[in-house]
Amino acid sequence: MNLLAPIALIGRNTMGILAAIGRIAIFFVQTLSHIVRPPFYFKEFGHALLTIGYFSLPVVGLTTFFTGGALALQIYAGGARFNAESVVPSIVAIGMARELGPVLGGLMVAARVASSIAAEIGTMKVTEQIDALVTLSTHPMKYLTVPRVLAATIAVPFLIAVGDSIGIMGGYIVGVSRLDFNAAVYLHNTIGFLESWDVVSGLIKGAVFGFIVALMGCYYGMNSERGAQGVGHATKSAVVAASILILASNYLLTELFFSA
């Protein structure tokens, strides 16, 4: 009997994971179904757009700026071993546009937005404000989930675009001031090697990451347990789930876009 205990534990954990995936999938389908059906709460959408997009710009900008600078230093140090220091501008631009900009921006938004959404909606559930919405004939998903998911899906690509530009600027500043690159040559190599698909693929990733962040925040907020501890657990779970799904979807999208 004791020999079967580890197997039973693995089975219970596996069933729990599969059940959680199923609940998230159902929540995902319900969200999509409510997006295409009226009514639509424009005031909530505008507020979410401002909160998720504009107020997330400082943290995304600072993250990408220092990442671009550090990336330039690392590529220069590695390229110097092969006398290939000239590749710094092009690799910084491509790396920021394709991978680092979208992923780091998505993770920063997940840390800031997913936790905020989960805590806000979880608190509303604990204080029975969601029950009050139902009493007032207002569907909670339409009022709370749909505006936030749409706002994040629209706002995050713009954050990624700004973050890419700031990250490339960070690499430019480090390249010119610390690595003795010629400013005109650095800009020429950046523009010459960066293709439109590099930028577009990153923006598509940003839209997917934004959708994931808001969806996880709303899901765990809606399913928060009662009490302060339940809200805290929901907040933590939302950030962890959003971060893992961002990294997993980033790999899948990279495989889809650049596998050839």
KOLGUPA-459013 format. One record per atom (N, C-alpha, C): x, y, z; residue number from 1. Coordinates in steps of 0.05 Angstrom, whole numbers. Example, Ala and Ser with C-alpha at 12.3 -4.5 7.8 and 13.67 -1.06 7.14 Angstrom:
BEGIN
[r [264 -114 156] 1]
[r [246 -90 156] 1]
[r [264 -66 156] 1]
[r [257 -45 142] 2]
[r [273 -21 143] 2]
[r [258 1 157] 2]
//
This chain:
BEGIN
[r [17 -24 0] 1]
[r [0 0 0] 1]
[r [17 25 0] 1]
[r [39 24 16] 2]
[r [57 47 17] 2]
[r [72 51 -9] 2]
[r [76 29 -24] 3]
[r [90 31 -50] 3]
[r [73 46 -70] 3]
[r [47 45 -67] 4]
[r [29 58 -86] 4]
[r [24 87 -79] 4]
[r [32 96 -56] 5]
[r [27 123 -47] 5]
[r [40 144 -65] 5]
[r [66 141 -73] 6]
[r [77 160 -91] 6]
[r [63 162 -118] 6]
[r [54 138 -128] 7]
[r [40 138 -154] 7]
[r [13 152 -151] 7]
[r [0 147 -128] 8]
[r [-26 161 -123] 8]
[r [-22 191 -121] 8]
[r [0 200 -109] 9]
[r [5 228 -106] 9]
[r [10 241 -134] 9]
[r [25 227 -150] 10]
[r [30 237 -178] 10]
[r [4 239 -193] 10]
[r [-13 218 -190] 11]
[r [-39 218 -203] 11]
[r [-56 241 -195] 11]
[r [-57 246 -169] 12]
[r [-74 268 -158] 12]
[r [-64 295 -169] 12]
[r [-37 299 -169] 13]
[r [-26 324 -179] 13]
[r [-31 327 -208] 13]
[r [-29 305 -223] 14]
[r [-34 307 -252] 14]
[r [-63 314 -258] 14]
[r [-81 301 -243] 15]
[r [-109 307 -247] 15]
[r [-116 336 -239] 15]
[r [-102 346 -218] 16]
[r [-107 374 -210] 16]
[r [-97 393 -231] 16]
[r [-74 387 -244] 17]
[r [-64 405 -265] 17]
[r [-82 404 -289] 17]
[r [-91 380 -297] 18]
[r [-109 378 -320] 18]
[r [-136 392 -314] 18]
[r [-146 390 -290] 19]
[r [-171 404 -283] 19]
[r [-167 434 -285] 19]
[r [-144 444 -275] 20]
[r [-139 473 -276] 20]
[r [-137 483 -305] 20]
[r [-124 467 -322] 21]
[r [-122 474 -351] 21]
[r [-150 474 -363] 21]
[r [-166 455 -356] 22]
[r [-194 455 -366] 22]
[r [-210 479 -358] 22]
[r [-207 487 -332] 23]
[r [-222 511 -323] 23]
[r [-213 536 -337] 23]
[r [-186 538 -341] 24]
[r [-176 562 -355] 24]
[r [-185 562 -384] 24]
[r [-186 538 -397] 25]
[r [-195 537 -425] 25]
[r [-225 545 -427] 25]
[r [-241 536 -408] 26]
[r [-270 544 -408] 26]
[r [-272 574 -404] 26]
[r [-256 585 -385] 27]
[r [-257 614 -380] 27]
[r [-248 630 -405] 27]
[r [-228 619 -419] 28]
[r [-219 631 -444] 28]
[r [-241 632 -465] 28]
[r [-255 610 -469] 29]
[r [-276 608 -489] 29]
[r [-299 627 -481] 29]
[r [-306 628 -455] 30]
[r [-327 646 -446] 30]
[r [-320 675 -451] 30]
[r [-295 682 -446] 31]
[r [-286 709 -451] 31]
[r [-288 717 -480] 31]
[r [-280 699 -498] 32]
[r [-282 704 -527] 32]
[r [-311 708 -535] 32]
[r [-329 691 -524] 33]
[r [-357 693 -531] 33]
[r [-369 719 -522] 33]
[r [-361 730 -499] 34]
[r [-372 755 -489] 34]
[r [-360 779 -503] 34]
[r [-336 776 -515] 35]
[r [-324 798 -529] 35]
[r [-340 806 -553] 35]
[r [-352 786 -567] 36]
[r [-366 791 -592] 36]
[r [-395 796 -588] 36]
[r [-404 798 -563] 37]
[r [-433 802 -558] 37]
[r [-436 828 -541] 37]
[r [-456 844 -548] 38]
[r [-462 868 -531] 38]
[r [-474 859 -504] 38]
[r [-474 878 -485] 39]
[r [-464 905 -486] 39]
[r [-434 907 -482] 39]
[r [-423 931 -487] 40]
[r [-395 936 -483] 40]
[r [-392 961 -466] 40]
[r [-376 959 -446] 41]
[r [-372 981 -426] 41]
[r [-348 998 -434] 41]
[r [-352 1019 -449] 42]
[r [-330 1035 -459] 42]
[r [-315 1050 -437] 42]
[r [-330 1058 -416] 43]
[r [-316 1072 -394] 43]
[r [-296 1054 -380] 43]
[r [-304 1029 -375] 44]
[r [-286 1010 -362] 44]
[r [-263 1004 -381] 44]
[r [-268 1002 -407] 45]
[r [-247 997 -426] 45]
[r [-227 1020 -426] 45]
[r [-236 1044 -426] 46]
[r [-218 1067 -426] 46]
[r [-201 1068 -401] 46]
[r [-214 1063 -378] 47]
[r [-198 1063 -353] 47]
[r [-177 1041 -353] 47]
[r [-184 1017 -363] 48]
[r [-165 995 -364] 48]
[r [-143 1001 -384] 48]
[r [-149 1014 -406] 49]
[r [-129 1021 -426] 49]
[r [-108 1041 -414] 49]
[r [-118 1060 -399] 50]
[r [-100 1079 -386] 50]
[r [-83 1065 -364] 50]
[r [-95 1048 -348] 51]
[r [-81 1035 -326] 51]
[r [-60 1015 -337] 51]
[r [-68 999 -356] 52]
[r [-50 978 -366] 52]
[r [-29 990 -385] 52]
[r [-37 1009 -402] 53]
[r [-18 1019 -422] 53]
[r [-1 1041 -412] 53]
[r [-13 1064 -406] 54]
[r [2 1088 -400] 54]
[r [18 1085 -374] 54]
[r [6 1075 -353] 55]
[r [19 1073 -327] 55]
[r [40 1051 -326] 55]
[r [41 1033 -346] 56]
[r [61 1012 -347] 56]
[r [86 1022 -363] 56]
[r [84 1045 -376] 57]
[r [106 1054 -393] 57]
[r [132 1058 -378] 57]
[r [132 1071 -354] 58]
[r [158 1075 -341] 58]
[r [173 1050 -335] 58]
[r [160 1029 -324] 59]
[r [174 1005 -317] 59]
[r [184 990 -342] 59]
[r [168 990 -363] 60]
[r [176 977 -388] 60]
[r [199 992 -401] 60]
[r [198 1019 -401] 61]
[r [219 1035 -412] 61]
[r [245 1032 -398] 61]
[r [245 1032 -371] 62]
[r [270 1029 -356] 62]
[r [282 1001 -360] 62]
[r [264 981 -360] 63]
[r [274 953 -364] 63]
[r [288 950 -391] 63]
[r [275 959 -412] 64]
[r [286 955 -439] 64]
[r [311 973 -443] 64]
[r [312 996 -431] 65]
[r [335 1014 -434] 65]
[r [360 1001 -423] 65]
[r [359 992 -399] 66]
[r [382 979 -386] 66]
[r [389 952 -399] 66]
[r [368 938 -409] 67]
[r [373 913 -422] 67]
[r [387 918 -449] 67]
[r [379 938 -464] 68]
[r [393 944 -489] 68]
[r [422 952 -484] 68]
[r [427 968 -463] 69]
[r [455 975 -457] 69]
[r [472 950 -449] 69]
[r [461 933 -432] 70]
[r [475 909 -423] 70]
[r [480 891 -447] 70]
[r [460 889 -464] 71]
[r [462 871 -488] 71]
[r [485 881 -506] 71]
[r [487 907 -509] 72]
[r [509 917 -526] 72]
[r [536 910 -514] 72]
[r [539 913 -488] 73]
[r [564 906 -475] 73]
[r [571 876 -478] 73]
[r [551 859 -474] 74]
[r [555 831 -476] 74]
[r [562 822 -504] 74]
[r [548 833 -524] 75]
[r [554 825 -551] 75]
[r [582 835 -560] 75]
[r [589 859 -551] 76]
[r [615 869 -557] 76]
[r [637 852 -545] 76]
[r [633 844 -520] 77]
[r [653 827 -506] 77]
[r [655 799 -520] 77]
[r [632 788 -528] 78]
[r [633 762 -542] 78]
[r [644 765 -571] 78]
[r [636 786 -585] 79]
[r [645 790 -612] 79]
[r [674 796 -614] 79]
[r [686 808 -593] 80]
[r [714 814 -593] 80]
[r [732 789 -595] 80]
[r [721 767 -586] 81]
[r [737 742 -587] 81]
[r [740 732 -616] 81]
[r [722 741 -634] 82]
[r [723 732 -662] 82]
[r [727 756 -681] 82]
[r [736 779 -670] 83]
[r [740 803 -686] 83]
[r [714 811 -700] 83]
[r [691 808 -687] 84]
[r [665 814 -699] 84]
[r [650 835 -683] 84]
[r [664 855 -673] 85]
[r [652 876 -657] 85]
[r [631 892 -673] 85]
[r [633 892 -699] 86]
[r [615 908 -716] 86]
[r [587 898 -716] 86]
[r [582 873 -706] 87]
[r [555 862 -706] 87]
[r [538 873 -683] 87]
[r [550 888 -665] 88]
[r [535 897 -642] 88]
[r [509 912 -649] 88]
[r [510 932 -667] 89]
[r [484 946 -673] 89]
[r [462 929 -684] 89]
[r [469 911 -702] 90]
[r [449 895 -715] 90]
[r [437 874 -696] 90]
[r [454 862 -679] 91]
[r [444 841 -661] 91]
[r [428 854 -638] 91]
[r [436 877 -629] 92]
[r [420 891 -608] 92]
[r [393 897 -619] 92]
[r [391 908 -644] 93]
[r [365 915 -655] 93]
[r [348 890 -660] 93]
[r [359 869 -671] 94]
[r [344 845 -677] 94]
[r [336 831 -651] 94]
[r [354 830 -632] 95]
[r [348 817 -606] 95]
[r [326 831 -591] 95]
[r [327 858 -590] 96]
[r [307 873 -576] 96]
[r [280 870 -590] 96]
[r [279 872 -617] 97]
[r [254 872 -632] 97]
[r [241 844 -631] 97]
[r [257 824 -634] 98]
[r [246 797 -636] 98]
[r [239 784 -609] 98]
[r [258 786 -590] 99]
[r [256 771 -566] 99]
[r [255 787 -540] 99]
[r [276 802 -535] 100]
[r [279 814 -508] 100]
[r [258 835 -503] 100]
[r [252 851 -523] 101]
[r [232 872 -519] 101]
[r [205 860 -513] 101]
[r [194 842 -529] 102]
[r [168 830 -523] 102]
[r [168 814 -497] 102]
[r [188 797 -492] 103]
[r [188 780 -469] 103]
[r [191 796 -443] 103]
[r [211 813 -442] 104]
[r [215 829 -418] 104]
[r [192 848 -413] 104]
[r [182 860 -435] 105]
[r [158 878 -432] 105]
[r [134 862 -422] 105]
[r [130 838 -433] 106]
[r [108 822 -424] 106]
[r [110 813 -395] 106]
[r [134 806 -386] 107]
[r [139 798 -359] 107]
[r [135 821 -339] 107]
[r [144 845 -347] 108]
[r [140 868 -330] 108]
[r [111 875 -327] 108]
[r [96 873 -350] 109]
[r [68 879 -349] 109]
[r [53 857 -332] 109]
[r [63 832 -335] 110]
[r [51 811 -319] 110]
[r [55 816 -289] 110]
[r [79 825 -281] 111]
[r [84 830 -253] 111]
[r [67 853 -243] 111]
[r [63 873 -260] 112]
[r [48 897 -251] 112]
[r [18 894 -254] 112]
[r [9 884 -277] 113]
[r [-19 885 -285] 113]
[r [-34 860 -275] 113]
[r [-22 836 -280] 114]
[r [-36 812 -271] 114]
[r [-41 812 -241] 114]
[r [-21 820 -226] 115]
[r [-25 821 -197] 115]
[r [-46 842 -189] 115]
[r [-46 865 -203] 116]
[r [-65 886 -197] 116]
[r [-94 877 -203] 116]
[r [-97 865 -227] 117]
[r [-124 856 -235] 117]
[r [-134 834 -216] 117]
[r [-117 815 -210] 118]
[r [-125 793 -192] 118]
[r [-133 803 -164] 118]
[r [-117 822 -154] 119]
[r [-122 833 -127] 119]
[r [-148 849 -127] 119]
[r [-152 865 -149] 120]
[r [-176 882 -150] 120]
[r [-201 865 -152] 120]
[r [-201 846 -171] 121]
[r [-225 829 -175] 121]
[r [-229 811 -151] 121]
[r [-207 800 -140] 122]
[r [-209 783 -116] 122]
[r [-221 797 -93] 122]
[r [-213 822 -89] 123]
[r [-224 838 -67] 123]
[r [-254 844 -72] 123]
[r [-261 848 -97] 124]
[r [-289 852 -103] 124]
[r [-306 827 -97] 124]
[r [-294 804 -102] 125]
[r [-308 779 -96] 125]
[r [-311 776 -66] 125]
[r [-289 781 -51] 126]
[r [-290 778 -22] 126]
[r [-311 797 -9] 126]
[r [-312 821 -19] 127]
[r [-331 841 -9] 127]
[r [-359 839 -22] 127]
[r [-363 818 -38] 128]
[r [-389 812 -50] 128]
[r [-398 834 -70] 128]
[r [-379 849 -81] 129]
[r [-386 868 -102] 129]
[r [-394 854 -128] 129]
[r [-381 831 -133] 130]
[r [-389 816 -157] 130]
[r [-417 806 -155] 130]
[r [-425 797 -132] 131]
[r [-453 788 -128] 131]
[r [-472 812 -132] 131]
[r [-463 836 -124] 132]
[r [-480 859 -128] 132]
[r [-483 865 -158] 132]
[r [-462 861 -174] 133]
[r [-465 865 -203] 133]
[r [-486 846 -214] 133]
[r [-485 821 -205] 134]
[r [-505 802 -215] 134]
[r [-533 811 -207] 134]
[r [-536 821 -183] 135]
[r [-562 831 -173] 135]
[r [-572 854 -191] 135]
[r [-553 870 -201] 136]
[r [-561 893 -218] 136]
[r [-562 885 -247] 136]
[r [-564 859 -253] 137]
[r [-566 848 -280] 137]
[r [-542 856 -298] 137]
[r [-518 858 -286] 138]
[r [-494 863 -300] 138]
[r [-476 838 -299] 138]
[r [-470 828 -323] 139]
[r [-453 804 -324] 139]
[r [-425 811 -315] 139]
[r [-414 797 -295] 140]
[r [-387 803 -285] 140]
[r [-365 801 -306] 140]
[r [-368 781 -324] 141]
[r [-347 778 -345] 141]
[r [-347 801 -365] 141]
[r [-371 810 -371] 142]
[r [-373 832 -390] 142]
[r [-363 858 -378] 142]
[r [-368 862 -352] 143]
[r [-361 887 -339] 143]
[r [-332 887 -329] 143]
[r [-322 864 -320] 144]
[r [-295 863 -308] 144]
[r [-274 850 -327] 144]
[r [-281 829 -340] 145]
[r [-261 814 -356] 145]
[r [-257 825 -383] 145]
[r [-278 828 -399] 146]
[r [-276 836 -427] 146]
[r [-261 863 -430] 146]
[r [-268 884 -416] 147]
[r [-253 909 -420] 147]
[r [-223 907 -414] 147]
[r [-216 892 -393] 148]
[r [-188 889 -386] 148]
[r [-173 872 -406] 148]
[r [-185 851 -416] 149]
[r [-172 834 -436] 149]
[r [-167 849 -462] 149]
[r [-188 863 -471] 150]
[r [-185 879 -496] 150]
[r [-164 901 -492] 150]
[r [-165 914 -470] 151]
[r [-146 936 -465] 151]
[r [-118 926 -465] 151]
[r [-113 904 -452] 152]
[r [-85 893 -451] 152]
[r [-76 883 -478] 152]
[r [-94 871 -493] 153]
[r [-87 861 -520] 153]
[r [-79 884 -538] 153]
[r [-92 907 -535] 154]
[r [-86 930 -552] 154]
[r [-63 946 -541] 154]
[r [-60 949 -515] 155]
[r [-40 967 -503] 155]
[r [-12 955 -503] 155]
[r [-10 929 -498] 156]
[r [17 917 -495] 156]
[r [33 919 -521] 156]
[r [22 915 -545] 157]
[r [39 919 -569] 157]
[r [50 947 -571] 157]
[r [35 967 -563] 158]
[r [46 995 -563] 158]
[r [68 998 -543] 158]
[r [65 985 -519] 159]
[r [86 986 -499] 159]
[r [111 972 -510] 159]
[r [107 950 -525] 160]
[r [130 935 -536] 160]
[r [144 952 -557] 160]
[r [129 966 -574] 161]
[r [141 984 -594] 161]
[r [158 1006 -581] 161]
[r [147 1018 -561] 162]
[r [162 1039 -547] 162]
[r [186 1027 -533] 162]
[r [182 1003 -520] 163]
[r [204 990 -506] 163]
[r [226 982 -525] 163]
[r [219 972 -549] 164]
[r [240 965 -569] 164]
[r [257 990 -576] 164]
[r [243 1012 -581] 165]
[r [257 1037 -588] 165]
[r [276 1046 -566] 165]
[r [266 1045 -541] 166]
[r [282 1053 -518] 166]
[r [306 1034 -514] 166]
[r [301 1008 -518] 167]
[r [322 988 -515] 167]
[r [344 992 -536] 167]
[r [336 997 -561] 168]
[r [356 1002 -582] 168]
[r [371 1028 -576] 168]
[r [357 1048 -565] 169]
[r [370 1073 -557] 169]
[r [390 1068 -535] 169]
[r [383 1050 -516] 170]
[r [402 1044 -495] 170]
[r [427 1031 -506] 170]
[r [424 1012 -525] 171]
[r [447 1001 -538] 171]
[r [464 1021 -554] 171]
[r [450 1040 -566] 172]
[r [463 1061 -581] 172]
[r [480 1079 -563] 172]
[r [468 1087 -540] 173]
[r [482 1104 -521] 173]
[r [508 1090 -511] 173]
[r [505 1064 -503] 174]
[r [528 1050 -493] 174]
[r [548 1045 -516] 174]
[r [538 1039 -540] 175]
[r [557 1034 -562] 175]
[r [573 1059 -569] 175]
[r [561 1082 -569] 176]
[r [575 1107 -577] 176]
[r [592 1117 -554] 176]
[r [581 1117 -529] 177]
[r [596 1129 -507] 177]
[r [616 1111 -494] 177]
[r [611 1085 -493] 178]
[r [629 1066 -480] 178]
[r [646 1049 -498] 178]
[r [635 1043 -522] 179]
[r [649 1024 -539] 179]
[r [661 1038 -564] 179]
[r [660 1064 -565] 180]
[r [673 1080 -586] 180]
[r [663 1074 -614] 180]
[r [637 1068 -616] 181]
[r [625 1066 -643] 181]
[r [620 1093 -655] 181]
[r [623 1095 -681] 182]
[r [615 1120 -694] 182]
[r [584 1121 -695] 182]
[r [573 1144 -687] 183]
[r [544 1146 -684] 183]
[r [529 1141 -710] 183]
[r [539 1152 -732] 184]
[r [526 1149 -758] 184]
[r [528 1120 -767] 184]
[r [551 1108 -763] 185]
[r [554 1079 -771] 185]
[r [536 1061 -755] 185]
[r [534 1067 -729] 186]
[r [517 1051 -711] 186]
[r [488 1052 -721] 186]
[r [478 1076 -726] 187]
[r [451 1079 -735] 187]
[r [447 1066 -762] 187]
[r [466 1069 -780] 188]
[r [464 1057 -807] 188]
[r [462 1026 -805] 188]
[r [479 1014 -788] 189]
[r [478 985 -785] 189]
[r [452 976 -771] 189]
[r [442 992 -753] 190]
[r [417 985 -740] 190]
[r [394 985 -760] 190]
[r [391 1006 -776] 191]
[r [370 1008 -795] 191]
[r [373 988 -818] 191]
[r [398 984 -826] 192]
[r [403 966 -849] 192]
[r [396 937 -844] 192]
[r [401 927 -820] 193]
[r [397 899 -814] 193]
[r [370 893 -802] 193]
[r [355 913 -793] 194]
[r [329 908 -780] 194]
[r [308 907 -801] 194]
[r [294 885 -804] 195]
[r [272 882 -824] 195]
[r [245 887 -811] 195]
[r [226 892 -828] 196]
[r [199 898 -818] 196]
[r [187 875 -803] 196]
[r [192 850 -812] 197]
[r [180 827 -799] 197]
[r [191 823 -771] 197]
[r [216 832 -766] 198]
[r [227 831 -739] 198]
[r [210 847 -720] 198]
[r [202 870 -729] 199]
[r [186 888 -712] 199]
[r [157 877 -709] 199]
[r [146 869 -732] 200]
[r [118 860 -732] 200]
[r [115 835 -715] 200]
[r [133 816 -717] 201]
[r [132 792 -701] 201]
[r [132 798 -671] 201]
[r [148 817 -663] 202]
[r [149 825 -635] 202]
[r [123 838 -626] 202]
[r [110 853 -644] 203]
[r [84 866 -637] 203]
[r [62 845 -634] 203]
[r [63 824 -652] 204]
[r [44 803 -650] 204]
[r [47 788 -623] 204]
[r [72 783 -616] 205]
[r [77 771 -590] 205]
[r [66 788 -567] 205]
[r [70 814 -570] 206]
[r [60 832 -549] 206]
[r [30 830 -546] 206]
[r [15 828 -568] 207]
[r [-14 825 -566] 207]
[r [-22 799 -552] 207]
[r [-8 777 -559] 208]
[r [-13 752 -546] 208]
[r [-7 753 -516] 208]
[r [16 765 -509] 209]
[r [24 767 -481] 209]
[r [4 784 -466] 209]
[r [-5 806 -477] 210]
[r [-24 823 -464] 210]
[r [-50 808 -458] 210]
[r [-59 792 -478] 211]
[r [-83 776 -474] 211]
[r [-79 756 -451] 211]
[r [-56 744 -450] 212]
[r [-50 724 -429] 212]
[r [-50 737 -402] 212]
[r [-37 760 -400] 213]
[r [-34 774 -374] 213]
[r [-62 781 -363] 213]
[r [-78 793 -379] 214]
[r [-105 802 -369] 214]
[r [-123 777 -364] 214]
[r [-121 757 -381] 215]
[r [-137 733 -377] 215]
[r [-131 719 -350] 215]
[r [-105 717 -344] 216]
[r [-97 703 -319] 216]
[r [-104 720 -295] 216]
[r [-101 747 -297] 217]
[r [-109 764 -275] 217]
[r [-139 762 -269] 217]
[r [-155 762 -290] 218]
[r [-184 760 -287] 218]
[r [-192 733 -277] 218]
[r [-180 712 -288] 219]
[r [-188 685 -280] 219]
[r [-182 680 -250] 219]
[r [-158 686 -242] 220]
[r [-152 681 -214] 220]
[r [-166 700 -195] 220]
[r [-172 724 -204] 221]
[r [-188 742 -188] 221]
[r [-217 732 -185] 221]
[r [-228 723 -207] 222]
[r [-256 713 -206] 222]
[r [-258 687 -188] 222]
[r [-237 672 -188] 223]
[r [-237 646 -173] 223]
[r [-222 648 -146] 223]
[r [-219 673 -136] 224]
[r [-205 677 -111] 224]
[r [-222 665 -88] 224]
[r [-207 654 -69] 225]
[r [-221 644 -45] 225]
[r [-227 668 -26] 225]
[r [-244 662 -7] 226]
[r [-252 683 12] 226]
[r [-229 691 31] 226]
[r [-229 716 39] 227]
[r [-209 725 58] 227]
[r [-185 737 45] 227]
[r [-169 751 62] 228]
[r [-145 764 52] 228]
[r [-124 744 42] 228]
[r [-123 720 55] 229]
[r [-104 700 46] 229]
[r [-111 690 18] 229]
[r [-137 687 13] 230]
[r [-146 678 -13] 230]
[r [-139 698 -35] 230]
[r [-142 724 -29] 231]
[r [-135 745 -49] 231]
[r [-105 744 -54] 231]
[r [-89 741 -33] 232]
[r [-60 740 -37] 232]
[r [-52 716 -53] 232]
[r [-64 693 -49] 233]
[r [-58 669 -64] 233]
[r [-66 673 -93] 233]
[r [-88 686 -98] 234]
[r [-97 691 -126] 234]
[r [-78 709 -140] 234]
[r [-68 730 -126] 235]
[r [-50 749 -138] 235]
[r [-24 735 -146] 235]
[r [-13 718 -127] 236]
[r [12 704 -133] 236]
[r [8 684 -156] 236]
[r [-14 670 -156] 237]
[r [-19 650 -177] 237]
[r [-22 663 -205] 237]
[r [-35 687 -205] 238]
[r [-39 701 -230] 238]
[r [-12 709 -243] 238]
[r [7 719 -226] 239]
[r [33 728 -237] 239]
[r [49 704 -246] 239]
[r [49 682 -230] 240]
[r [64 658 -238] 240]
[r [53 646 -263] 240]
[r [26 643 -265] 241]
[r [15 631 -289] 241]
[r [19 648 -313] 241]
[r [16 674 -311] 242]
[r [20 692 -334] 242]
[r [49 691 -343] 242]
[r [68 690 -325] 243]
[r [96 690 -332] 243]
[r [103 664 -346] 243]
[r [94 641 -336] 244]
[r [100 616 -348] 244]
[r [87 614 -376] 244]
[r [62 623 -379] 245]
[r [49 622 -405] 245]
[r [62 641 -425] 245]
[r [72 664 -416] 246]
[r [87 682 -433] 246]
[r [112 669 -445] 246]
[r [127 656 -427] 247]
[r [152 643 -437] 247]
[r [145 619 -455] 247]
[r [125 604 -448] 248]
[r [118 581 -465] 248]
[r [107 590 -492] 248]
[r [89 610 -492] 249]
[r [78 620 -518] 249]
[r [99 634 -534] 249]
[r [119 646 -521] 250]
[r [141 659 -536] 250]
[r [156 639 -552] 250]
[r [162 616 -539] 251]
[r [175 595 -554] 251]
[r [159 585 -578] 251]
[r [133 581 -573] 252]
[r [115 571 -595] 252]
[r [114 591 -618] 252]
[r [111 616 -611] 253]
[r [109 637 -632] 253]
[r [136 640 -646] 253]
[r [158 638 -632] 254]
[r [184 639 -645] 254]
[r [188 616 -664] 254]
[r [179 592 -655] 255]
[r [181 569 -673] 255]
[r [163 573 -698] 255]
[r [140 585 -694] 256]
[r [122 589 -716] 256]
[r [133 610 -736] 256]
[r [144 632 -725] 257]
[r [152 654 -742] 257]
[r [179 650 -755] 257]
[r [198 636 -741] 258]
[r [226 636 -751] 258]
[r [237 608 -754] 258]
[r [220 587 -753] 259]
[r [231 560 -755] 259]
[r [243 554 -782] 259]
[r [233 567 -803] 260]
[r [244 563 -830] 260]
[r [272 574 -832] 260]
//
